[in-house]
Amino acid sequence: MLNSACSEDWRREQYECEPTPQIGHPQEGNFEAFLRKHQRAGLPGMVLHIRDDSGEWAGAAGYADLKTRDQLRTCNRFRVASISKLFASVAVLRLVEQSQLELDGKISYEINDQGDLANFAQATTRQVLNHQSGIYACNESLRYGTDLLNDPTTNHWTPDRCLSYAQGHDAYFEPGTGFHYSNTNYVLVGKLLEMITGESRYDALDELVLEPLELHSTVFNPDAPIPNGTVRGYADTYGDGSVLDTTAYAFGFQTLDGEIVSTSDDLVALLDSVVYGRFLTAESLEAMTTWIDVGPDDPESDRGFTKYGLGMRYWDTEYGPAIGHSGETFGYLAFAFTFPERDTTVAMLINGSYSEIDTRAEAALAGLPELLFGAG
């Protein structure tokens, strides 16, 4: 076992990385003030990355590690939680473009039987990607929550284990007749990638998305140790303002609903490549941005995320629509959106979550559109 001094040296090495050179931005003073204001309001650390037609700017404030007091860097990695669904959806659409898969074909035609999983036999790949499958969300099972609390830091959370928590539950509705955000859908997407490509879901994502886009800071490999450069995550689990280091919680999950680790650089590059860079065909992008209303029961609707496409949320703001995704997991919050009518992309990463941290993060998110466009 490492002694405390060696352990802190090892931890410090985890955060070493080389920031991407910036083009510069005429509004960098405003961006810096916004970043500092919201981080100092009570966030452990925060990275803000903005790219528009005036330039590019990225900044970091706070700590990568509250114990060692290492400063957060813009190149540090964060768990991006459900933004993983955006990566996964792009991978599926690449397979559709290669004529290896049909969006409106039943996903059960491509994946082995999943036992007593209601709606599995009827739902299409499109309905799985846009949460219209009606398939029960594994993380809404009481047994799932209990088991996770009792076993939060191991790497035994395989796709089959996650799916077992959804089996035996009734579907929410018939496929195509409603919307219910369900992580089970993207656990199935990981299996779909494997069945179509004949490779692991890790290798499939690398070959279909990460390598072609040169997203070298993005990692999806839960069998490996926590990747170098990954900041510590902190959760206000008791709602009293104190935080618990939850970095290792559920880091062994092996599913594509929320287990990707990435940087603000890579998130901005992904969105820009997909929306503006023609990485996908026009037909794929149209499919991805064919919106359905999430309805008032979806908790994300309170943020203004009123519609959903294929692995992509629609954010209705007073400065026009933004598209992208959000994510939250143990000690991490992530937001990555682009405003297509304004050619502006923003990523905001926070190494904290729950209770008061969520409240402070919501205030920052709500202020982003004004920061980006209010002066104009």
ROVO-165688 format. One record per residue (C-alpha): y, z, x; residue number from 1; residue in three letters. Coordinates in nm, 4 decimals, always signed. Layout:
<recs>
Y	Z	X	i	aa
Y	Z	X	NUM	Ala $
...
</recs>
This chain:
<recs>
Y	Z	X	i	aa
+0.0000	+0.0000	+0.0000	1	Met $
+0.3488	-0.0843	+0.1309	2	Leu $
+0.5793	+0.2039	+0.2143	3	Asn $
+0.9103	+0.2165	+0.0296	4	Ser $
+1.1149	+0.0604	+0.3110	5	Ala $
+0.8754	-0.2306	+0.3534	6	Cys $
+0.8519	-0.2671	-0.0223	7	Ser $
+1.2297	-0.3036	-0.0566	8	Glu $
+1.2373	-0.5567	+0.2296	9	Asp $
+0.9675	-0.7550	+0.0510	10	Trp $
+1.1599	-0.7407	-0.2751	11	Arg $
+1.4761	-0.8625	-0.1072	12	Arg $
+1.2921	-1.1645	+0.0300	13	Glu $
+1.1999	-1.2580	-0.3243	14	Gln $
+1.5587	-1.3448	-0.4104	15	Tyr $
+1.6378	-1.5657	-0.1124	16	Glu $
+1.7138	-1.9234	-0.2124	17	Cys $
+1.9606	-2.1980	-0.1341	18	Glu $
+2.2183	-2.2644	-0.4073	19	Pro $
+2.2634	-2.6264	-0.5091	20	Thr $
+2.5957	-2.7652	-0.3761	21	Pro $
+2.8505	-2.7941	-0.6557	22	Gln $
+3.0849	-3.0803	-0.7340	23	Ile $
+3.3564	-2.8387	-0.8434	24	Gly $
+3.5374	-2.8011	-1.1729	25	His $
+3.9065	-2.7688	-1.2706	26	Pro $
+3.8228	-2.4857	-1.5133	27	Gln $
+3.6216	-2.2781	-1.2671	28	Glu $
+3.8697	-1.9893	-1.2897	29	Gly $
+3.8130	-1.9605	-1.6644	30	Asn $
+3.4383	-1.9909	-1.6199	31	Phe $
+3.4347	-1.7194	-1.3547	32	Glu $
+3.6424	-1.4836	-1.5714	33	Ala $
+3.4097	-1.5386	-1.8688	34	Phe $
+3.1028	-1.4723	-1.6555	35	Leu $
+3.2426	-1.1515	-1.5042	36	Arg $
+3.3716	-1.0238	-1.8372	37	Lys $
+3.0375	-1.0492	-2.0141	38	His $
+2.8250	-0.9293	-1.7246	39	Gln $
+3.0449	-0.6234	-1.6778	40	Arg $
+3.0119	-0.5456	-2.0471	41	Ala $
+2.6633	-0.4212	-1.9690	42	Gly $
+2.4288	-0.7001	-1.8599	43	Leu $
+2.2138	-0.6419	-1.5472	44	Pro $
+2.2889	-0.9947	-1.4263	45	Gly $
+2.3989	-1.3293	-1.5625	46	Met $
+2.4024	-1.6893	-1.4404	47	Val $
+2.6267	-1.9472	-1.6051	48	Leu $
+2.5965	-2.3195	-1.5268	49	His $
+2.8234	-2.5853	-1.6794	50	Ile $
+2.8235	-2.9633	-1.6365	51	Arg $
+3.0683	-3.1935	-1.8121	52	Asp $
+3.2703	-3.5071	-1.7370	53	Asp $
+3.5155	-3.3008	-1.5292	54	Ser $
+3.2543	-3.1763	-1.2834	55	Gly $
+2.9912	-2.9102	-1.2384	56	Glu $
+3.0143	-2.5358	-1.1849	57	Trp $
+2.7632	-2.2530	-1.1526	58	Ala $
+2.8257	-1.8849	-1.1006	59	Gly $
+2.6314	-1.5587	-1.0901	60	Ala $
+2.7356	-1.1994	-1.1498	61	Ala $
+2.5465	-0.8725	-1.1341	62	Gly $
+2.2155	-0.7931	-0.9747	63	Tyr $
+1.8843	-0.9631	-0.9158	64	Ala $
+1.7369	-0.6174	-0.8598	65	Asp $
+1.8979	-0.2951	-0.9788	66	Leu $
+1.6923	-0.0864	-0.7335	67	Lys $
+1.7854	-0.2722	-0.4152	68	Thr $
+2.1275	-0.3809	-0.5513	69	Arg $
+2.0653	-0.7362	-0.4348	70	Asp $
+2.3301	-0.9661	-0.5783	71	Gln $
+2.2202	-1.2310	-0.8238	72	Leu $
+2.2357	-1.5922	-0.6992	73	Arg $
+2.2736	-1.9094	-0.9002	74	Thr $
+1.9511	-2.0446	-0.7527	75	Cys $
+1.7401	-1.7462	-0.8629	76	Asn $
+1.4524	-1.7984	-1.1006	77	Arg $
+1.4298	-1.6430	-1.4477	78	Phe $
+1.1618	-1.6395	-1.7094	79	Arg $
+1.2966	-1.8827	-1.9705	80	Val $
+1.0609	-1.7798	-2.2504	81	Ala $
+1.0679	-2.0218	-2.5454	82	Ser $
+1.2655	-2.2855	-2.3572	83	Ile $
+0.9110	-2.3590	-2.2354	84	Ser $
+0.8643	-2.5334	-2.5704	85	Lys $
+1.1229	-2.7925	-2.4704	86	Leu $
+0.9302	-2.8721	-2.1520	87	Phe $
+0.6030	-2.8896	-2.3477	88	Ala $
+0.7442	-3.1195	-2.6127	89	Ser $
+0.8766	-3.3603	-2.3498	90	Val $
+0.5291	-3.3706	-2.1934	91	Ala $
+0.3702	-3.4576	-2.5284	92	Val $
+0.6239	-3.7316	-2.5945	93	Leu $
+0.5463	-3.8814	-2.2534	94	Arg $
+0.1821	-3.9072	-2.3608	95	Leu $
+0.2901	-4.0717	-2.6868	96	Val $
+0.4909	-4.3258	-2.4857	97	Glu $
+0.1787	-4.3973	-2.2791	98	Gln $
-0.0152	-4.4674	-2.6015	99	Ser $
-0.2504	-4.1783	-2.5322	100	Gln $
-0.1528	-3.9896	-2.8447	101	Leu $
-0.0037	-4.0432	-3.1903	102	Glu $
+0.2544	-3.7985	-3.3215	103	Leu $
+0.1290	-3.8289	-3.6770	104	Asp $
-0.2381	-3.8013	-3.5885	105	Gly $
-0.4103	-3.4736	-3.6685	106	Lys $
-0.4157	-3.2422	-3.3704	107	Ile $
-0.7733	-3.1450	-3.4607	108	Ser $
-0.8791	-3.4991	-3.3659	109	Tyr $
-0.7794	-3.4221	-3.0057	110	Glu $
-0.8780	-3.0558	-2.9621	111	Ile $
-1.2117	-2.8817	-3.0064	112	Asn $
-1.2684	-2.6733	-3.3183	113	Asp $
-1.0572	-2.3559	-3.3206	114	Gln $
-1.2686	-2.1498	-3.5551	115	Gly $
-1.1058	-1.9845	-3.8523	116	Asp $
-0.7525	-2.1084	-3.7823	117	Leu $
-0.5979	-2.2001	-4.1149	118	Ala $
-0.4321	-2.5462	-4.1308	119	Asn $
-0.5697	-2.6480	-3.7917	120	Phe $
-0.7780	-2.9270	-3.9451	121	Ala $
-0.4851	-3.0693	-4.1442	122	Gln $
-0.1760	-3.0321	-3.9206	123	Ala $
-0.0454	-3.3254	-3.7196	124	Thr $
+0.0875	-3.3128	-3.3658	125	Thr $
+0.4402	-3.3695	-3.4993	126	Arg $
+0.4042	-3.0759	-3.7400	127	Gln $
+0.2829	-2.8541	-3.4569	128	Val $
+0.5812	-2.9496	-3.2400	129	Leu $
+0.8406	-2.8889	-3.5131	130	Asn $
+0.6786	-2.5761	-3.6609	131	His $
+0.5904	-2.7383	-3.9904	132	Gln $
+0.2185	-2.6816	-3.9367	133	Ser $
+0.2134	-2.3571	-4.1345	134	Gly $
-0.0253	-2.2115	-3.8752	135	Ile $
-0.0024	-1.8331	-3.8442	136	Tyr $
+0.1990	-1.6985	-3.5488	137	Ala $
-0.0357	-1.5079	-3.3192	138	Cys $
+0.2426	-1.2734	-3.2072	139	Asn $
+0.2990	-1.1589	-3.5669	140	Glu $
-0.0464	-0.9981	-3.5753	141	Ser $
-0.0414	-0.6186	-3.5630	142	Leu $
-0.3478	-0.6295	-3.3383	143	Arg $
-0.1639	-0.8579	-3.0965	144	Tyr $
+0.1274	-0.6157	-3.0691	145	Gly $
-0.0990	-0.3163	-3.0198	146	Thr $
-0.3112	-0.4873	-2.7542	147	Asp $
-0.0052	-0.6112	-2.5700	148	Leu $
+0.1492	-0.2655	-2.5567	149	Leu $
-0.1776	-0.1269	-2.4200	150	Asn $
-0.2296	-0.4072	-2.1696	151	Asp $
+0.1115	-0.5569	-2.0820	152	Pro $
+0.0770	-0.6432	-1.7135	153	Thr $
-0.2618	-0.8102	-1.6702	154	Thr $
-0.3427	-1.1805	-1.6554	155	Asn $
-0.6108	-1.1874	-1.9232	156	His $
-0.3944	-1.3496	-2.1891	157	Trp $
-0.5628	-1.6887	-2.2021	158	Thr $
-0.4946	-1.9465	-2.4748	159	Pro $
-0.8206	-1.8567	-2.6485	160	Asp $
-0.7298	-1.4894	-2.6497	161	Arg $
-0.3866	-1.5668	-2.7938	162	Cys $
-0.5365	-1.7934	-3.0605	163	Leu $
-0.7828	-1.5229	-3.1618	164	Ser $
-0.4942	-1.3214	-3.3063	165	Tyr $
-0.4070	-1.6066	-3.5439	166	Ala $
-0.7608	-1.6751	-3.6571	167	Gln $
-0.8575	-1.5315	-3.9929	168	Gly $
-0.4998	-1.5184	-4.1211	169	His $
-0.3754	-1.7267	-4.4117	170	Asp $
-0.1433	-2.0165	-4.3377	171	Ala $
+0.2212	-1.9794	-4.4343	172	Tyr $
+0.2209	-2.3031	-4.6355	173	Phe $
+0.0585	-2.6438	-4.6511	174	Glu $
+0.1443	-2.8594	-4.3456	175	Pro $
+0.4734	-3.0421	-4.3834	176	Gly $
+0.6017	-2.8345	-4.6744	177	Thr $
+0.8023	-2.5674	-4.4923	178	Gly $
+0.9183	-2.4256	-4.1610	179	Phe $
+0.7912	-2.1182	-3.9793	180	His $
+0.8445	-2.0718	-3.6077	181	Tyr $
+0.5007	-2.0026	-3.4617	182	Ser $
+0.4086	-1.9537	-3.0972	183	Asn $
+0.0527	-2.0492	-3.1899	184	Thr $
+0.1699	-2.4097	-3.2211	185	Asn $
+0.2571	-2.4306	-2.8528	186	Tyr $
-0.0551	-2.2475	-2.7432	187	Val $
-0.2299	-2.5429	-2.9087	188	Leu $
+0.0016	-2.7861	-2.7269	189	Val $
-0.1285	-2.6556	-2.3946	190	Gly $
-0.4826	-2.7297	-2.5094	191	Lys $
-0.3693	-3.0722	-2.6282	192	Leu $
-0.2308	-3.1610	-2.2844	193	Leu $
-0.5606	-3.0644	-2.1255	194	Glu $
-0.7753	-3.2637	-2.3668	195	Met $
-0.5646	-3.5799	-2.3381	196	Ile $
-0.5120	-3.5759	-1.9605	197	Thr $
-0.8398	-3.4210	-1.8497	198	Gly $
-0.6391	-3.1866	-1.6257	199	Glu $
-0.5207	-2.8291	-1.6483	200	Ser $
-0.2101	-2.7723	-1.8564	201	Arg $
-0.0354	-2.6685	-1.5335	202	Tyr $
-0.1132	-2.9964	-1.3578	203	Asp $
-0.0380	-3.1984	-1.6717	204	Ala $
+0.3095	-3.0485	-1.7009	205	Leu $
+0.3722	-3.1091	-1.3307	206	Asp $
+0.2719	-3.4743	-1.3477	207	Glu $
+0.4364	-3.5568	-1.6800	208	Leu $
+0.7666	-3.3690	-1.6433	209	Val $
+0.8330	-3.1543	-1.3380	210	Leu $
+0.7506	-3.3984	-1.0589	211	Glu $
+0.9127	-3.7094	-1.2129	212	Pro $
+1.2337	-3.5133	-1.2713	213	Leu $
+1.2105	-3.3325	-0.9363	214	Glu $
+1.2360	-2.9935	-1.1039	215	Leu $
+1.1011	-2.8196	-0.7965	216	His $
+1.2305	-2.4742	-0.8891	217	Ser $
+1.0392	-2.4676	-1.2171	218	Thr $
+0.6995	-2.2974	-1.2131	219	Val $
+0.4233	-2.2813	-1.4718	220	Phe $
+0.1285	-2.1144	-1.3051	221	Asn $
+0.0606	-1.7627	-1.4333	222	Pro $
-0.2389	-1.7277	-1.1985	223	Asp $
+0.0028	-1.7106	-0.9039	224	Ala $
+0.2112	-1.4040	-0.8114	225	Pro $
+0.5617	-1.3794	-0.9503	226	Ile $
+0.7331	-1.6784	-0.7820	227	Pro $
+0.9781	-1.6126	-0.5002	228	Asn $
+1.3341	-1.6049	-0.6216	229	Gly $
+1.2406	-1.4593	-0.9606	230	Thr $
+1.4843	-1.1825	-1.0521	231	Val $
+1.3752	-0.8508	-1.1952	232	Arg $
+1.3890	-0.8275	-1.5745	233	Gly $
+1.5168	-0.5205	-1.7601	234	Tyr $
+1.4631	-0.4214	-2.1221	235	Ala $
+1.6514	-0.1655	-2.3276	236	Asp $
+1.3275	-0.0690	-2.4968	237	Thr $
+1.4486	+0.2547	-2.6563	238	Tyr $
+1.7895	+0.1324	-2.7680	239	Gly $
+1.9687	+0.4094	-2.5801	240	Asp $
+2.1360	+0.2014	-2.3089	241	Gly $
+1.8782	+0.2843	-2.0422	242	Ser $
+1.6605	+0.0036	-1.9099	243	Val $
+1.3000	-0.0307	-1.8024	244	Leu $
+1.1908	-0.2770	-1.5329	245	Asp $
+0.9676	-0.5119	-1.7335	246	Thr $
+0.9345	-0.7891	-1.4745	247	Thr $
+0.5572	-0.7779	-1.4696	248	Ala $
+0.5121	-0.7431	-1.8449	249	Tyr $
+0.2961	-1.0234	-1.9778	250	Ala $
+0.3519	-1.2309	-1.6650	251	Phe $
-0.0154	-1.3199	-1.6834	252	Gly $
+0.0198	-1.5125	-2.0084	253	Phe $
-0.1231	-1.8585	-1.9570	254	Gln $
+0.0259	-2.0435	-2.2519	255	Thr $
+0.3018	-2.2998	-2.3030	256	Leu $
+0.4833	-2.1197	-2.5806	257	Asp $
+0.6953	-1.9235	-2.3354	258	Gly $
+0.5645	-1.8725	-1.9829	259	Glu $
+0.7718	-2.1100	-1.7683	260	Ile $
+0.9921	-1.9755	-1.4867	261	Val $
+1.2971	-2.1866	-1.4008	262	Ser $
+1.6573	-2.1965	-1.2802	263	Thr $
+1.9859	-2.2948	-1.4395	264	Ser $
+1.9920	-2.6035	-1.2145	265	Asp $
+1.6598	-2.7255	-1.3478	266	Asp $
+1.7426	-2.6500	-1.7107	267	Leu $
+2.0655	-2.8493	-1.6928	268	Val $
+1.8833	-3.1315	-1.5136	269	Ala $
+1.6076	-3.1377	-1.7763	270	Leu $
+1.8471	-3.1605	-2.0704	271	Leu $
+2.0688	-3.4178	-1.9027	272	Asp $
+1.7681	-3.6324	-1.8099	273	Ser $
+1.6179	-3.6195	-2.1584	274	Val $
+1.9371	-3.6609	-2.3630	275	Val $
+2.1474	-3.8833	-2.1351	276	Tyr $
+1.9275	-4.0061	-1.8536	277	Gly $
+1.6745	-4.2073	-2.0515	278	Arg $
+1.3755	-4.0181	-1.9149	279	Phe $
+1.2320	-4.0611	-2.2629	280	Leu $
+1.2519	-4.3783	-2.4671	281	Thr $
+1.5057	-4.4090	-2.7461	282	Ala $
+1.2190	-4.3775	-2.9949	283	Glu $
+1.1019	-4.0510	-2.8376	284	Ser $
+1.4506	-3.9047	-2.8321	285	Leu $
+1.4989	-4.0032	-3.1955	286	Glu $
+1.1728	-3.8284	-3.2857	287	Ala $
+1.2746	-3.5225	-3.0879	288	Met $
+1.6074	-3.5010	-3.2676	289	Thr $
+1.4850	-3.5678	-3.6217	290	Thr $
+1.5945	-3.2373	-3.7687	291	Trp $
+1.4509	-3.0122	-4.0359	292	Ile $
+1.6311	-2.7105	-4.1790	293	Asp $
+1.4893	-2.3812	-4.0558	294	Val $
+1.6153	-2.1913	-4.3601	295	Gly $
+1.7831	-1.8492	-4.3810	296	Pro $
+1.4606	-1.6593	-4.3114	297	Asp $
+1.4437	-1.7832	-3.9535	298	Asp $
+1.6066	-1.5135	-3.7356	299	Pro $
+1.7683	-1.7744	-3.5113	300	Glu $
+1.9710	-1.9077	-3.8041	301	Ser $
+2.2036	-1.6099	-3.7583	302	Asp $
+2.3067	-1.7605	-3.4237	303	Arg $
+2.3900	-2.0901	-3.5890	304	Gly $
+2.0598	-2.2488	-3.4840	305	Phe $
+2.0120	-2.4092	-3.8232	306	Thr $
+1.7711	-2.6959	-3.7558	307	Lys $
+1.4662	-2.7753	-3.5452	308	Tyr $
+1.3303	-3.0971	-3.3975	309	Gly $
+1.0381	-3.1422	-3.1590	310	Leu $
+1.0667	-2.8459	-2.9249	311	Gly $
+1.4430	-2.8524	-2.9668	312	Met $
+1.6920	-2.6454	-3.1655	313	Arg $
+2.0138	-2.7640	-3.3289	314	Tyr $
+2.3114	-2.5322	-3.2794	315	Trp $
+2.5883	-2.5793	-3.5348	316	Asp $
+2.9199	-2.4846	-3.3718	317	Thr $
+3.2838	-2.5320	-3.4697	318	Glu $
+3.3150	-2.7752	-3.1776	319	Tyr $
+3.0268	-2.9938	-3.2903	320	Gly $
+2.6504	-2.9787	-3.2600	321	Pro $
+2.4582	-2.8695	-2.9525	322	Ala $
+2.0886	-2.9304	-2.8928	323	Ile $
+1.8464	-2.7498	-2.6661	324	Gly $
+1.6567	-2.4223	-2.6890	325	His $
+1.6799	-2.0477	-2.6483	326	Ser $
+1.4301	-1.7931	-2.5235	327	Gly $
+1.3706	-1.4195	-2.5090	328	Glu $
+1.0929	-1.2162	-2.3526	329	Thr $
+1.0464	-0.8831	-2.1779	330	Phe $
+1.3714	-0.8343	-1.9869	331	Gly $
+1.4965	-1.1936	-1.9978	332	Tyr $
+1.7239	-1.4054	-2.2185	333	Leu $
+1.7772	-1.7787	-2.1722	334	Ala $
+1.9954	-2.0400	-2.3412	335	Phe $
+2.0181	-2.4092	-2.2495	336	Ala $
+2.2102	-2.6551	-2.4677	337	Phe $
+2.3918	-2.9832	-2.4425	338	Thr $
+2.6739	-3.1031	-2.6692	339	Phe $
+2.5896	-3.4752	-2.7044	340	Pro $
+2.9214	-3.5698	-2.8640	341	Glu $
+3.1065	-3.4161	-2.5682	342	Arg $
+2.8702	-3.4933	-2.2782	343	Asp $
+2.8604	-3.1252	-2.1841	344	Thr $
+2.5567	-2.9192	-2.0851	345	Thr $
+2.5416	-2.5425	-2.0350	346	Val $
+2.2735	-2.2956	-1.9303	347	Ala $
+2.3115	-1.9185	-1.9512	348	Met $
+2.0445	-1.6882	-1.8060	349	Leu $
+2.0367	-1.3078	-1.8327	350	Ile $
+1.7863	-1.0704	-1.6729	351	Asn $
+1.7928	-0.8248	-1.9605	352	Gly $
+1.6970	-0.8109	-2.3269	353	Ser $
+1.6593	-0.6010	-2.6418	354	Tyr $
+1.8864	-0.3614	-2.8263	355	Ser $
+2.2381	-0.3343	-2.6840	356	Glu $
+2.1708	-0.6005	-2.4200	357	Ile $
+2.0961	-0.8485	-2.6974	358	Asp $
+2.4224	-0.7563	-2.8703	359	Thr $
+2.6206	-0.8199	-2.5523	360	Arg $
+2.4382	-1.1466	-2.4887	361	Ala $
+2.5103	-1.2624	-2.8436	362	Glu $
+2.8812	-1.2051	-2.7828	363	Ala $
+2.8630	-1.4227	-2.4716	364	Ala $
+2.6719	-1.6959	-2.6546	365	Leu $
+2.9176	-1.6950	-2.9439	366	Ala $
+3.2053	-1.7377	-2.6984	367	Gly $
+3.0575	-2.0303	-2.5072	368	Leu $
+3.1863	-2.3148	-2.7280	369	Pro $
+3.5407	-2.1771	-2.7151	370	Glu $
+3.5155	-2.1435	-2.3379	371	Leu $
+3.3976	-2.5027	-2.3015	372	Leu $
+3.6296	-2.6755	-2.5467	373	Phe $
+3.8943	-2.4349	-2.6706	374	Gly $
+4.1511	-2.5364	-2.4107	375	Ala $
+4.1132	-2.8968	-2.5080	376	Gly $
</recs>
